[in-house]
Amino acid sequence: MSTGKPRDLGKEQVWRRRLRDWQRSGLGVSAFCRRHGLAVNNFYVWRRILAQRDAEQADFIPVRLLTENHSANGALEVHLASGRRLRVSPGFDAATLRQLLAVLEEDQPC
């Protein structure tokens, strides 16, 4: 889906946030756009573009296993693309970990 233009990551983040806000709002598209001063056609265009981009993303990300500095308690350390690090102890709750990763990957300052 290349249009020859480089992606504007700032604009993409803004529209991802708007789409999340819309989903949480419970409003219809027209009402949400009216409330936030958005053009309905832009909303639909960005919803389609972001859905296509999400579908194109690989299901796997590169992983590099480090053999040094093993933790004595068997904890795992995950280094996210954003530079953040996450240490996971044995017996972690998978659902909570998924929620935490989703929040960390939003690229919003903590």
Sequence and secondary structure as in RCSB ss.txt:
>XXXX:A:sequence
MSTGKPRDLGKEQVWRRRLRDWQRSGLGVSAFCRRHGLAVNNFYVWRRILAQRDAEQADFIPVRLLTENHSANGA
LEVHLASGRRLRVSPGFDAATLRQLLAVLEEDQPC
>XXXX:A:secstr
   SS   HHHHHHHHHHHHHHHHHT  HHHHHHHHT  HHHHHHHHHHHHHHHHHS S        SS  TT  
EEEE TTS EEEE TT  HHHHHHHHHHHTT    
